[in-house]
Amino acid sequence: MEYFIPTQASVTEFTEKRSRFIGHVWRVDSEEEARAWIERTKKEHYDARHNCWCYRIKDGPVRYSDDGEPQGTAGQPMLNVFEREAVENVCCVVTRYFGGVLLGAGGLVRAYTQSAKNALDAAGISVVRRWVEALLSCPYSWHDRVRQEVERLGGTIAGTDYGADVCFTALLPEQSAQEILASIYDLSAGQIEGLVSGERFQDVPWRQSVL
């Protein structure tokens, strides 16, 4: 089982025809937490024309609001950004300070979509899954090649110790851990043999959003 969540909270801003759009993204674990962020943002930006929002909770509710914008021009387009990326446990608020120029329905959809996407790009995406933890000890001359091979095959380096040799703590996808260790063993002509040291179920930064 795996799923995707925001790596961290973020705030981004851009201006479209004098209207300021401020995008906020948070990682949340419950609807109550999402509602709390929405209310906090509304209080912080009480003087804004709109605070449109959406949230998507894993195995829970999915909600959105246009907060006074024409129906279908804000909350749903924002939510579409996270559904397209399969990101869950996320809350997003886009605050709009009206600049006096009407954007039209199409312009609003594009602006709210862009603001949510910018905020998700800034937050990054992490994958939550079960990982096999492995120790990989190698000569310094192999430092870059081992790191690159682990990442190329879908793993990540969680820690590095520098002693007589370099010792990586690698997190490898459960379903392909043995294949990755075998690949590194073959690549090094038998010089580097990984040692499985345990398992973890956690989130790991994965990728940036791409639409």
C-alpha positions as CSV (number, residue, x, y, z in Angstrom):
1,M,0.0,0.0,0.0
2,E,1.3,3.4,-0.9
3,Y,-0.2,6.9,-1.2
4,F,1.0,10.5,-1.8
5,I,0.9,13.5,0.5
6,P,2.4,17.0,0.6
7,T,6.0,17.0,1.8
8,Q,5.6,20.3,3.7
9,A,3.4,23.3,4.1
10,S,3.9,26.1,1.5
11,V,2.7,29.6,0.6
12,T,3.0,31.0,-2.9
13,E,1.7,34.2,-4.5
14,F,1.1,35.6,-8.0
15,T,-0.8,38.4,-9.6
16,E,-3.3,38.1,-12.4
17,K,-4.8,41.4,-13.8
18,R,-4.1,43.1,-10.5
19,S,-5.8,40.4,-8.4
20,R,-3.4,38.8,-5.8
21,F,-3.8,35.0,-5.5
22,I,-2.1,33.5,-2.4
23,G,-2.0,29.7,-2.4
24,H,-1.6,27.7,0.8
25,V,-1.0,24.0,1.1
26,W,-0.8,21.9,4.3
27,R,-0.5,18.2,5.1
28,V,-3.4,17.2,7.3
29,D,-4.6,14.0,9.0
30,S,-8.2,14.7,9.6
31,E,-11.2,16.8,8.4
32,E,-11.0,18.7,11.7
33,E,-7.4,19.7,11.1
34,A,-8.3,20.9,7.6
35,R,-11.2,23.0,8.9
36,A,-8.9,24.5,11.4
37,W,-6.4,25.7,8.7
38,I,-9.3,27.1,6.7
39,E,-10.6,29.1,9.6
40,R,-7.2,30.3,10.6
41,T,-6.6,31.5,7.0
42,K,-9.9,33.3,6.8
43,K,-9.1,35.1,10.0
44,E,-5.6,36.0,8.8
45,H,-7.0,37.3,5.5
46,Y,-10.3,38.7,6.7
47,D,-10.0,41.6,4.3
48,A,-9.6,39.4,1.2
49,R,-12.5,39.2,-1.3
50,H,-12.4,35.3,-1.3
51,N,-10.8,32.5,0.6
52,C,-11.6,29.5,-1.6
53,W,-10.6,26.0,-0.3
54,C,-10.5,22.3,-0.8
55,Y,-9.3,19.3,1.1
56,R,-8.9,15.6,0.4
57,I,-8.6,13.1,3.3
58,K,-7.4,9.6,2.8
59,D,-10.3,7.2,3.3
60,G,-12.3,10.2,4.4
61,P,-14.2,13.2,3.1
62,V,-13.4,15.4,0.1
63,R,-14.8,18.9,0.2
64,Y,-14.4,22.2,-1.6
65,S,-15.8,25.7,-1.6
66,D,-15.9,28.6,-4.1
67,D,-16.4,31.1,-1.3
68,G,-18.5,33.5,-3.3
69,E,-16.8,33.1,-6.7
70,P,-19.0,31.9,-9.5
71,Q,-19.9,28.2,-9.1
72,G,-17.3,25.8,-10.4
73,T,-14.5,28.4,-10.9
74,A,-12.4,27.9,-7.8
75,G,-12.9,25.0,-5.4
76,Q,-13.4,22.2,-7.9
77,P,-10.5,23.3,-10.2
78,M,-8.2,23.5,-7.1
79,L,-9.3,20.0,-6.0
80,N,-8.6,18.7,-9.5
81,V,-4.9,19.6,-9.1
82,F,-4.6,17.2,-6.1
83,E,-6.8,14.5,-7.7
84,R,-4.7,14.6,-10.8
85,E,-1.5,14.0,-8.7
86,A,-3.3,11.5,-6.4
87,V,-2.2,13.6,-3.4
88,E,-4.2,12.9,-0.2
89,N,-4.3,14.2,3.3
90,V,-4.0,17.7,1.9
91,C,-5.8,21.0,2.5
92,C,-5.5,24.0,0.2
93,V,-6.8,27.6,0.5
94,V,-6.4,30.1,-2.2
95,T,-6.9,33.7,-1.0
96,R,-7.9,36.3,-3.6
97,Y,-7.5,40.1,-3.1
98,F,-9.6,41.5,-5.9
99,G,-7.7,44.0,-8.1
100,G,-10.7,45.6,-9.8
101,V,-10.5,43.7,-13.1
102,L,-13.0,40.9,-13.8
103,L,-11.3,37.7,-15.0
104,G,-14.3,35.9,-16.4
105,A,-15.1,32.2,-15.7
106,G,-12.3,30.8,-17.7
107,G,-9.8,33.2,-16.2
108,L,-10.9,32.3,-12.7
109,V,-10.5,28.6,-13.4
110,R,-7.0,29.1,-14.7
111,A,-6.0,31.4,-11.9
112,Y,-7.2,29.2,-9.1
113,T,-5.7,26.1,-10.8
114,Q,-2.4,27.9,-11.2
115,S,-2.4,29.0,-7.6
116,A,-3.1,25.5,-6.2
117,K,-0.5,24.0,-8.5
118,N,2.2,26.6,-7.5
119,A,1.5,25.8,-3.8
120,L,1.8,22.1,-4.4
121,D,5.0,22.5,-6.4
122,A,6.5,24.5,-3.5
123,A,5.3,21.9,-1.0
124,G,6.6,18.9,-3.0
125,I,5.1,15.4,-2.9
126,S,6.1,12.6,-0.6
127,V,5.2,8.9,-1.0
128,V,4.1,7.0,2.1
129,R,4.8,3.2,1.9
130,R,6.7,0.4,3.6
131,W,10.4,0.5,2.9
132,V,13.2,-2.0,3.4
133,E,16.1,-0.4,5.2
134,A,19.5,-1.5,3.9
135,L,23.1,-0.6,4.7
136,L,25.5,-0.2,1.7
137,S,29.2,0.2,2.5
138,C,31.4,1.3,-0.4
139,P,34.7,3.0,-1.2
140,Y,34.6,6.7,-1.6
141,S,35.2,6.3,-5.3
142,W,31.8,4.6,-5.5
143,H,29.9,7.3,-3.6
144,D,28.1,8.9,-6.5
145,R,27.5,5.8,-8.5
146,V,25.8,3.9,-5.6
147,R,23.6,6.9,-4.7
148,Q,22.6,7.4,-8.3
149,E,21.8,3.7,-8.8
150,V,19.6,3.6,-5.6
151,E,17.7,6.6,-6.7
152,R,17.4,5.5,-10.4
153,L,15.7,2.3,-9.2
154,G,13.2,4.0,-6.9
155,G,15.0,4.0,-3.6
156,T,16.2,6.9,-1.5
157,I,19.2,7.6,0.7
158,A,18.1,8.3,4.3
159,G,21.5,8.8,5.8
160,T,25.3,8.7,5.1
161,D,28.1,7.9,7.4
162,Y,31.7,8.8,6.4
163,G,34.4,6.6,7.9
164,A,37.1,4.4,6.3
165,D,34.4,3.8,3.7
166,V,31.1,5.5,2.9
167,C,28.1,3.8,4.6
168,F,24.7,4.6,3.1
169,T,21.4,3.9,4.9
170,A,19.1,3.3,1.9
171,L,15.3,3.0,1.9
172,L,14.2,0.6,-0.9
173,P,10.6,-0.1,-2.1
174,E,9.5,-3.4,-0.4
175,Q,8.6,-5.1,-3.7
176,S,11.9,-4.4,-5.4
177,A,14.4,-4.3,-2.6
178,Q,16.2,-7.5,-3.5
179,E,16.4,-6.6,-7.1
180,I,18.0,-3.2,-6.3
181,L,20.6,-4.9,-4.0
182,A,21.3,-7.4,-6.7
183,S,21.8,-4.6,-9.3
184,I,24.3,-2.8,-7.1
185,Y,26.1,-6.0,-6.4
186,D,26.4,-6.7,-10.1
187,L,27.3,-3.1,-10.9
188,S,30.2,-3.2,-8.5
189,A,31.3,-6.7,-9.6
190,G,30.6,-8.1,-6.2
191,Q,32.4,-5.4,-4.2
192,I,29.2,-3.9,-2.6
193,E,26.8,-6.2,-0.9
194,G,23.9,-4.6,0.9
195,L,22.8,-5.7,4.3
196,V,19.1,-5.5,5.1
197,S,18.7,-3.9,8.6
198,G,15.0,-3.5,9.0
199,E,11.7,-2.0,7.7
200,R,10.0,1.3,8.0
201,F,6.6,2.6,7.1
202,Q,7.0,6.3,6.5
203,D,6.8,9.2,4.1
204,V,9.8,10.1,1.9
205,P,10.1,13.1,-0.5
206,W,9.4,11.8,-3.9
207,R,8.9,14.3,-6.7
208,Q,7.6,17.7,-7.6
209,S,4.2,18.1,-9.1
210,V,3.8,17.9,-12.8
211,L,0.6,18.9,-14.7
